[in-house]
Amino acid sequence: MASSNGVSFYTRTFALLTLLGLGYLLYQVLSPLLAPLTWGVLLAFLLHPLHRWLCRRLRHRRNLSAGLLTLLSLLLITGPLTALTAAFVGQLRELLELVAQLADANANRPLETMPVISGPLLWLRGLLNIDPGRLAEWSGKITESGLGQLAELSGKVLLGAVGRVFGLGITLFSLFFFIRDGSAMLGRVRRMIPLPIADRERLFSHVAEVTYAVIYGNVLTAVVQGLMVGVGFAVTGLPSPVVFGALAALFALLPLAGTPLVWGPAVIALLMADRWISAALMLAWGLLVASSDNVLRAVLISGRGHIGTLTVFIGIIGGAMAFGMIGLVTGPLILALAIALARFVAEQTTT
């Protein structure tokens, strides 16, 4: 009996260590592909209702339906993004040329004749005892250099998103199989969860609602902010309000970036053009757009998924810091799943 128990102990220990080792190796294999695979899962989740409808229309040909939806996703992802990148590069180049011209024209201009920015510059001149001409020249160079760095950074963000062909290929390749076999995969995951059927269905229903809320909430927030920036450009007489509004919507999806990368240079350009009233209006409107981000995300996401505003904030901020852009979606989802499990455990202990 003792010998049998010893063999059983060593068998279980070996099996556990083997599983831990394989789990670690599996993580090493999948970690570089985690973000593309996660995007594939989320896209397949959103396209699943359309896949079911299309399957009925195509007489249950799942391969054809998944292929058409994958192709549609490719066109929607690459088409608008490429057009926005080209528009972004062209418009920003024009803006930098305008800033360079204004900096050259105002290099020897007395500070007292510069509206809005003359006050801070005169105070700085008195504090540091710097020659006014050199201060104006430095301010122009600093502004031009800052916008140049902003152009380089923003261009890398957009062009890098387009240039990540490998990640996009992994996402689209996995998307086809997630769309086609997603229901079967989800069914196997459901059966693996050691919960009663009713609780299991309630948990999955809650996670599905939160997923829709997070994704649609983020996208709708970006669209609203893009429209607001476009209106601001149109009202202040800046060029291409539609293009810059679309760019603002794109930047609104990026963590630690946002719409200030669009309306910030516009405020500087208006100031250097002596249009200080328009600059003040654009600055106030831009700050309103920036402050609306948290409000819109909290209202849109928490209203659909029935999770608290604080939970949404923590999920978005923590998820973005931990996982990057994909964390804007996975952060609130992870917290929502944890809260759902905690509620289930609490219900089980009280009954």
QUIUR-V936841 format. One record per backbone hydrogen bond with DSSP energy under -0.5 kcal/mol. NH is the residue of the N-H (numbers start at 1). CO is the residue of the C=O. E is the energy in kcal/mol with one decimal. If there is no record, write none. Layout:
nh	co	e
NH	CO	E
NH	CO	E
//
This chain:
nh	co	e
5	1	-2.4
6	2	-2.4
7	3	-2.3
8	4	-2.3
9	5	-2.3
10	6	-2.4
11	7	-2.3
12	8	-2.4
13	9	-2.5
14	10	-2.4
15	11	-2.5
16	12	-2.6
17	13	-2.6
18	14	-2.4
19	15	-2.4
20	16	-2.5
21	17	-2.5
22	18	-2.7
23	19	-2.6
24	20	-2.2
25	21	-2.3
26	22	-2.7
27	23	-2.1
28	24	-2.1
29	25	-2.0
30	26	-2.4
31	27	-2.6
32	28	-0.5
33	30	-1.1
34	31	-1.1
37	33	-2.4
38	34	-2.4
39	35	-2.4
40	36	-2.1
41	37	-2.2
42	38	-2.5
43	39	-2.6
44	40	-2.3
45	41	-2.2
46	42	-2.1
47	43	-2.2
48	44	-0.8
48	45	-0.5
51	47	-2.4
52	48	-2.4
53	49	-2.0
54	50	-2.6
55	51	-2.5
56	52	-1.7
57	53	-1.6
58	54	-2.1
59	56	-0.9
60	55	-3.8
62	60	-1.3
65	61	-2.1
66	62	-2.7
67	63	-2.3
68	64	-2.4
69	65	-2.2
70	66	-2.1
71	67	-2.3
72	68	-2.4
73	69	-2.2
74	70	-2.2
75	71	-2.2
76	72	-2.4
77	73	-2.3
78	74	-2.5
79	75	-1.9
80	76	-0.5
81	77	-0.9
82	78	-2.2
83	79	-2.2
84	80	-2.6
85	81	-2.0
86	82	-2.2
87	83	-2.4
88	84	-2.7
89	85	-2.5
90	86	-2.1
91	87	-2.8
92	88	-2.5
93	89	-1.9
94	90	-1.9
95	91	-2.0
96	92	-2.5
97	93	-2.1
98	94	-2.1
99	95	-2.4
100	96	-2.4
101	97	-2.1
102	98	-2.5
103	99	-2.6
104	100	-2.2
105	101	-2.3
106	102	-1.8
107	104	-0.7
109	106	-1.0
113	110	-1.3
114	111	-2.0
115	113	-0.8
117	115	-3.1
118	114	-1.1
120	116	-0.5
121	117	-1.8
122	118	-2.9
123	119	-2.3
124	120	-2.1
125	121	-2.3
126	122	-2.4
127	123	-2.0
128	124	-2.4
129	125	-1.9
130	125	-0.9
135	131	-2.3
136	132	-2.6
137	133	-2.3
138	134	-2.9
139	135	-2.5
140	136	-2.1
141	137	-2.3
142	138	-3.0
143	139	-2.3
144	140	-2.6
145	141	-3.0
146	142	-2.7
147	143	-2.3
148	144	-2.1
149	145	-2.5
150	146	-2.3
151	147	-2.6
152	148	-2.4
153	149	-2.9
154	150	-3.0
155	151	-2.7
156	152	-2.1
157	153	-2.0
158	154	-2.5
159	155	-3.1
160	156	-2.3
161	157	-1.5
162	158	-1.9
163	159	-2.7
164	160	-1.0
165	163	-2.6
168	164	-2.2
169	165	-2.8
170	166	-2.4
171	167	-2.4
172	168	-2.6
173	169	-2.7
174	170	-2.6
175	171	-2.1
176	172	-1.7
177	173	-1.0
178	174	-2.7
179	175	-2.6
180	176	-2.3
181	177	-3.0
182	178	-0.8
185	181	-2.5
186	182	-2.7
187	183	-2.2
188	184	-1.9
189	185	-2.0
190	186	-2.6
191	187	-2.0
192	188	-1.1
193	189	-0.8
193	190	-1.0
195	193	-2.2
200	196	-2.8
201	197	-2.5
202	198	-2.1
203	199	-2.4
204	200	-2.3
205	201	-2.2
206	202	-2.0
207	203	-2.2
208	204	-2.2
209	205	-2.1
210	206	-2.2
211	207	-2.2
212	208	-2.2
213	209	-2.4
214	210	-2.9
215	211	-2.3
216	212	-2.5
217	213	-2.2
218	214	-2.4
219	215	-2.5
220	216	-2.8
221	217	-2.2
222	218	-2.2
223	219	-2.2
224	220	-2.5
225	221	-2.4
226	222	-2.4
227	223	-2.3
228	224	-2.2
229	225	-2.4
230	226	-2.3
231	227	-2.2
232	228	-2.2
233	229	-2.4
234	230	-2.1
235	231	-2.7
236	232	-2.0
237	234	-0.9
238	233	-2.4
244	240	-2.3
245	241	-2.0
246	242	-2.2
247	243	-2.2
248	244	-2.3
249	245	-2.0
250	246	-1.8
251	247	-2.8
252	248	-1.9
253	250	-1.2
254	251	-1.6
257	254	-1.0
258	251	-1.2
261	258	-1.4
262	259	-2.7
263	259	-2.0
264	260	-1.9
266	262	-0.8
267	263	-1.8
268	264	-1.8
269	265	-2.4
270	266	-2.2
271	267	-2.2
272	268	-2.3
273	269	-1.1
274	271	-1.7
275	270	-2.5
276	274	-1.1
279	275	-2.3
280	276	-2.4
281	277	-2.4
282	278	-2.6
283	279	-2.6
284	280	-2.5
285	281	-2.6
286	282	-2.7
287	283	-2.5
288	284	-1.9
289	285	-2.4
290	286	-2.7
291	287	-2.4
292	288	-1.5
293	289	-0.6
293	290	-0.9
295	291	-0.9
296	292	-2.9
297	293	-2.4
298	294	-2.3
299	295	-2.5
300	296	-2.7
301	297	-2.4
302	298	-2.0
303	299	-1.5
304	300	-0.8
305	301	-2.2
306	302	-1.2
312	308	-1.9
313	309	-2.6
314	310	-2.7
315	311	-2.5
316	312	-2.7
317	313	-2.7
318	314	-2.6
319	315	-2.1
320	316	-2.3
321	317	-2.3
322	318	-2.2
323	319	-3.2
324	320	-1.6
326	323	-0.6
327	324	-1.1
328	325	-1.6
329	326	-1.3
330	326	-2.5
331	327	-2.2
333	329	-1.4
334	330	-2.8
335	331	-2.1
336	332	-2.6
337	333	-2.5
338	334	-2.3
339	335	-2.5
340	336	-2.4
341	337	-2.4
342	338	-2.3
343	339	-2.5
344	340	-2.1
345	341	-2.5
346	342	-2.3
347	343	-2.5
348	344	-2.3
349	345	-2.1
350	346	-1.3
351	347	-0.8
//
